[in-house]
Amino acid sequence: MSRLPSGRGGQSFVEYALIIILLAIVLLAILLILGDDLRTFINDLLQTWFPAGPVVP
């Protein structure tokens, strides 16, 4: 079994962190662009599934 050099573990951690940061930036950009439309879609969907009926005290 080959072992990684001692400095390699930190490098792979940084690479994974950069990928996660990049994915977070892309997700944030998508939410900023589609935010209002997405909120309207989810709201309409929830009101279709759970219509507000009369509230009986």
Backbone bond lengths (Angstrom), bond angles and torsions (degrees), N, CA, C in turn:
res aa  C-N    CA-C-N  psi(-1)  N-CA   C-N-CA  omega(-1)  CA-C   N-CA-C  phi
1 M - - - 1.444 - - 1.521 108.76 -
2 S 1.306 116.20 132.31 1.462 118.26 178.96 1.522 109.10 -88.62
3 R 1.296 115.46 145.90 1.461 120.98 178.96 1.515 108.32 -109.55
4 L 1.310 114.90 147.26 1.459 119.53 178.26 1.522 109.47 -74.49
5 P 1.324 117.16 146.61 1.466 118.57 173.02 1.523 110.33 -60.28
6 S 1.310 116.73 157.82 1.467 120.36 -172.68 1.522 113.16 -61.74
7 G 1.324 119.06 -31.19 1.461 120.83 -178.60 1.517 113.70 -83.90
8 R 1.315 118.11 -8.28 1.460 121.97 -174.56 1.526 112.70 -73.11
9 G 1.319 118.38 -32.27 1.461 120.82 -177.89 1.507 112.71 -62.59
10 G 1.312 117.67 -41.96 1.452 120.75 178.16 1.509 112.49 -67.20
11 Q 1.321 116.17 -34.86 1.451 120.08 179.58 1.525 110.61 -65.75
12 S 1.320 118.32 -43.16 1.456 120.18 -179.92 1.528 110.77 -67.43
13 F 1.327 117.25 -33.72 1.467 120.41 176.44 1.521 110.34 -62.63
14 V 1.317 117.06 -43.19 1.464 121.04 179.01 1.527 110.19 -64.90
15 E 1.318 117.19 -39.49 1.462 119.88 178.39 1.520 111.08 -63.19
16 Y 1.324 118.18 -44.29 1.462 121.04 177.65 1.534 110.66 -63.82
17 A 1.306 117.52 -40.12 1.467 120.85 179.14 1.531 110.32 -63.37
18 L 1.320 117.96 -40.90 1.464 120.98 178.82 1.525 111.29 -65.43
19 I 1.319 117.37 -37.88 1.464 120.43 177.89 1.525 110.17 -65.57
20 I 1.322 117.22 -42.77 1.468 120.89 179.24 1.525 110.52 -64.36
21 I 1.323 117.61 -41.41 1.462 121.20 178.60 1.527 110.05 -63.95
22 L 1.325 117.61 -42.70 1.456 121.17 178.67 1.524 110.88 -62.12
23 L 1.325 117.58 -43.70 1.461 120.54 177.63 1.529 111.90 -63.18
24 A 1.331 116.86 -37.71 1.462 120.49 178.57 1.528 110.63 -65.75
25 I 1.325 117.39 -39.51 1.468 120.76 178.99 1.524 110.35 -66.06
26 V 1.331 117.35 -42.30 1.465 120.75 178.74 1.524 110.33 -64.07
27 L 1.332 117.65 -43.40 1.458 121.08 178.75 1.521 111.41 -63.24
28 L 1.324 117.07 -41.54 1.458 120.77 178.01 1.525 110.95 -63.69
29 A 1.324 117.63 -40.90 1.467 120.65 178.39 1.523 110.71 -63.28
30 I 1.331 117.18 -41.49 1.464 120.43 178.63 1.524 110.38 -63.58
31 L 1.325 116.65 -42.81 1.469 119.56 179.80 1.520 111.69 -66.56
32 L 1.330 117.59 -35.80 1.463 119.83 178.02 1.527 111.17 -68.38
33 I 1.328 116.94 -36.75 1.461 120.10 -178.98 1.527 111.15 -75.38
34 L 1.317 117.31 -43.67 1.459 121.83 -174.71 1.520 113.50 -102.49
35 G 1.305 118.28 10.22 1.459 121.42 -171.82 1.512 114.75 -55.56
36 D 1.345 117.44 -52.92 1.461 119.92 -177.21 1.519 111.81 -67.42
37 D 1.320 117.21 -41.86 1.463 120.00 178.77 1.524 111.01 -64.82
38 L 1.314 116.14 -40.52 1.463 120.67 179.20 1.524 111.02 -65.66
39 R 1.324 116.71 -41.77 1.465 120.45 178.46 1.524 110.50 -63.29
40 T 1.332 117.65 -42.08 1.458 121.41 178.73 1.520 111.09 -64.66
41 F 1.330 116.57 -42.66 1.467 120.83 178.92 1.523 111.26 -60.94
42 I 1.335 117.19 -46.84 1.467 120.97 -178.84 1.518 110.35 -65.75
43 N 1.331 117.33 -40.05 1.460 121.27 179.52 1.527 110.60 -63.52
44 D 1.343 117.23 -45.44 1.460 120.41 178.31 1.523 111.39 -63.30
45 L 1.318 116.18 -40.65 1.463 120.60 179.70 1.526 111.28 -63.37
46 L 1.327 116.88 -44.86 1.462 120.25 -179.92 1.523 111.61 -66.95
47 Q 1.337 117.23 -36.70 1.463 118.84 178.29 1.517 111.57 -70.33
48 T 1.333 116.98 -27.57 1.463 119.71 175.28 1.523 110.41 -71.48
49 W 1.317 116.80 -42.98 1.465 121.26 -178.76 1.520 112.30 -72.79
50 F 1.330 116.77 -39.16 1.468 122.03 -176.35 1.523 109.53 -126.40
51 P 1.338 117.32 76.59 1.468 118.81 -179.19 1.526 110.56 -65.51
52 A 1.321 114.50 143.28 1.470 120.01 -179.63 1.528 107.67 -79.09
53 G 1.310 115.54 109.27 1.457 121.26 177.71 1.520 109.42 -92.47
54 P 1.308 116.00 179.99 1.466 119.14 177.56 1.528 110.57 -65.39
55 V 1.316 114.49 136.14 1.461 120.30 179.95 1.518 108.31 -90.68
56 V 1.324 116.64 120.74 1.454 121.49 -179.40 1.531 107.79 -103.18
57 P 1.353 115.94 121.72 1.489 117.64 -179.57 1.493 113.36 -72.18
